[in-house]
Amino acid sequence: MIKNVLLLGGSGFVGTWIANRLSQMGTCVTIPTRRRERNKANIMLPTVEVVEANINDEAALVELMRDQDVVINLVGILHDHDSQLPYGKRFGAAHAELPKKIIAAMKQAGVRRLVHMSALGADVNGPSEYLRSKGEGEAAVMAAAKDLDVTVFRPSVIFGVGDNFLNTFANILKLAPVFAAGCLSAKFQPVYVGNVADAFVSCIEDIKTFGQRYELCGPKVYTLRELVEYVGVISGNKRPVYQLNDFWAYLQAGLLWLLPDPPMSPDNLRSMDVDNMASAEGQVYPGWSPAALEAIAPTYLGKVLPKSKLDDFRYHAGR
């Protein structure tokens, strides 16, 4: 029986949902972070302990894994200003090197179960630094399947209350008279964060998932244009949407990349060269029945729907 879970990246968007799910089950969860005071939502959860630690330090990782039954790795970043080939230092540290350190620490600490978040389209030969670094980390985890009980998930873009996906479109549409961007024909198959969290939690003790890699996608494929237009309609901020050619798209992305919390970067554009949707050879998670975007998005983006403290309670409860 699983009693203790080490949740790396647990302070992020998906991590908060998984921590909620595990806490509801009475599972003890340890979430390492550099700044404990920034994790109030997780600190308030029963059975969840938030500790300050540097997970890039191999000795610290081994110590964190003492007495743990499972390690879940959600660590990921979207931007790296140290752009180079095949990928920048931050991408390399978070996506490629950390999984290798986790595997080594697990072997040293005697922990066998690892659930790892990769990304749809992850490929060591992919078009972007993000996808290449994610691909290397995923390859390292799958290579460890001979020694550890590993499961890899490859989600599409994830939406839900507090996301940085649909909310980004909504914030731009609220302020700008028009929406202009490149890659408007790029395809996505967005997946609800609650479904992603359920998959991570339900697979932990399912031996049939050991050594497997699953794609997590929503029920419908959309173009970027369709998503932006839909968000405009449900948020009450419908705007004209214009396609930029490659020159202007990369210029725009390069300027946005300079912001402290950039909504877009040139590397993001390169990632969209590969459609973010289920592949023909991809494996579907057993019993997978994802919620439709149209059933969820209006509950947190809709202009006419009331917002209340109950929404916050549901979010922090992972419901």
N, C-alpha and C positions, 0 to 999 in steps of 0.2 A: 504493500500500500504506500502511495506517495504521501509524504508528510511535509517535506521541505523542498522549496523551489527557489533557485537563484535566478532572478529576473534581471538580465542585463539590458539596459535601455528601457527599464520599466518606468522611467519618469516621463517618457514621451507619450504621444497621442495614443498609439495602439497599446503601449505598455500599461497605461492607466486602466484601460478596459480589461486587459488580461488580469491585472492585479485585482480588480473588482471581482471578476469571475472566480478566481482562486480563493479570495477572501470569503466569498459567499459559501464556498465548499468547506471552509475551515482549514484550508491549507496554509501552512506558514510560509510566507514569502519574504525574501530578502532582496531589497533593491539598493544597489550601490549607486552613489551619485557624488559629484564633486561638491555640491552645495545642498545640504539637507533642507535648509529653510525654504528652498524653492519648490519643494515637493509636498506642499501642505495637503493636497488631495489624497496622496497615498499615505501620508503620515497618519491621517485620521482613520484609515481603514483598520479594523481589527485583524489580527494575525499577520499584518504587514509591518516589517521593520525596514526603515530607510537608514542606511549607514553611509558615512562619507568614506570614499575609497577611490583610488586611481586604478581602474580596471585595465589600463595599459601596462601596469607593472605586474610582471609575471608572478612574483612572490605574493603580491596582494591578491591576485586571482586565485592562487592555490589556497590561501588562507580563507578567502570567501567561500570556497567550495567544500570546506570541511563540514561534514555531517549533512551535506545536501544530497537529495535524491535525483534532482533534475536541474539542468541548466537550460534556460530559454534565452537565446540571443536575438535581440531586436535592434541592436545598434546600427544606425545608418545616418548618413548626412546627404543632403541634396546639392551642396555647393562646396567648391574648393577653389580658392583664389590662387593656389599654387598650380596653375594649369600646365601640364606637360604630358609627354607620352611615356608609358601607356596611360598613366593617371597621376594626379597630384599626390603630394605627401599625406594630406588629410584623408583623401579617398583611400589611399593605400593603408593608412593606419587603422581606419574604422572598418573598412570592408574586406581587406585582404589579409592584413597582419593579425588583427584581433581574433578572427576565427581560428587561426593557427595557434595563437597563444592560449585560447580557450581549450582547444583540443589537448594541447600539451599539459595544461593545468589539470584538466579532468583526469587524464591518465595518471598524473602524479598523485592526485587526491583520491583516486579510486571511484570517481563518479562515471556512470556509463551512459546516462540518458541525456541527449542533446536535441533540442528543437530549435531550428535556425531559420530566421527570416532572410530570404534572398529577395529577388525582384523579378517580375515578369520581364523576359528579354535579357536577363543577365547572361553575359557571354564574354569570355576572355578576348574574343575578337570583335566585340560589339562596336558600334559607331561612336560611343561616348565614353568618357572617363568613368562616369557613374556605372554604366553597364559592364565595362571591362573589369573594374575593381570588384563589383558585386559578383561577377562571374568567377573571379579567382577565389574569392572567399567561399562561394558555393562549391567549387571544385574541391577545395581542401576539406570541407565538411563531408562531402560524399565519399572522398577517398578514405576518410576515417571510419567508414561504415563497417570495415572489417574488424575494428577494435571496439567501436562504440555503437550504441543504439541510437542512430540519428534519424531525424525526419526534417526535410527541407520544405518550406513553403515559399511559393513564388507568387505573391499577390499582385494584381493590377493596382492602379491608383486607388487609394482608400478614401472613402467619404464617410461623414457622420458628424455629429455635433462636435465642434472644436477642430474640424479638419483644416488643413492648409491648401485644400484643392478647390472645392466649390466656394468656400468662403473667400478665397482670393479673388475669384471672378466677381462675387457679389460686392466686395469692397471697391474694386475698380469701377464697376458699373454704377455704383452709388455716386462716385466722384467725377467720372469722366463723361463728356457728352457723346463720345463714340468709343468703341472698342476696336483697336487695330492691333493685329498680331500676325506672326507667321505661322505656318504649319496648321492652318485651320482645317485641313482635310485629314490630319492625323487621327487615327482611331484609338479609342479607349474602351475598356470594359470595366467600369468602376465597380468596386466591391464594398459592401457595407462593413464598417469596422466591427460591429457586433458579431457578424458572421465570421470574420477573421479571428476574433478573440475566441469564439466557440471552437473553431477548428484547432487552434493551438492548445486549448485546454483539454479537449476531448481526445486528442491523439496521445497524450502523455503516457497512458497506461495501455494503449492499444498496440499489441505486439505486431499486428498486421501492417502498421505504418512504419516499422523499423526498416531503415535502409531505403525509404521511399522519398520521392520528390513530387510535390503536388502543386498545380496551378490553382490559384484562388481568384476567380473572376465572377463578376455579376452576371445577371441573366441577359443583358442587352449590350450591344456595341453602339457607340456614338462617335461622331466626329467631334473634334474640339469646337467647331462652330456650333454644332447642335447643343453641346453642353453649355456654352456661353449664352446662347439665345434662350435656352430653357431657364437658366439661373436668372436671366433678366426678366422673364415673364413671371416666375414665382416670387421674385423679390420685389416686384413692382418697379423695377428700374430697367425697362426695356430700352436698348440702345442699338443704333446701327452698328453692324459688325463688318469690318473691312480686312481683307487679306493683304498682308505686306509681302513684297517680293523678298528674295533671300538677302539682298544687300541691306534693305531697311530693317528686316527682321533681326539680322545679326547685329546691326548697329543698335537697335532698340534693346536687344538682350544684353549687349555689352555695357550699355549705360545703366540698365537696371541692376546688373551684376555688381555695380559699384555701391549700391545701397547696403546699409547694415544688415537688413533681412531681405535679400533680393527675391522678388516674385518670379524671376526668370533669369537665366544665364545662357550663354552660347552653348554650354554643354547640355543644358536641358533641351535646346533645339535639336542638337545632334541625337539625343536619345529618342526624339520623336520621329527620326528616320525609320525606326522600327515600330510598327503598330503595336500598341499596348493591349493586346487581346489574346485570348486562348489560342494555343498552337494546335495543329493537327496531331502532333505526337505527345502533347501534354497529358499528364495523368490527373483525373478529377478526384478530389477527396471523397471518400465513401460517405454517402448520404448527403452530399452537398446540395443545399437548397437555398441559395442566396436571396436576400430581399431585393426588391426592385428599387432603383434610385427614386422613382416617382412616388414610392410609398414613404420614403424617409426624408428626402431633401426638403419638401415643403414644411416639415415639422420644425426645422430650425432656420430656414431661409425665407419661408413664406411671409409676405407682408401682412396678410389678413389674419394670420393665425396668432392668437395671443401668446405672449411670452410670459412666463411666470417662474417663480422659484421652483415649482414642480419640475420644470425642464432641467434645472441645474441638478436637482436631486436624482432625476432619472439618469443624467449624464454620469454623475459620480458613482451611481450604482451600476453603471454599465448596462442600462436597460434602454 
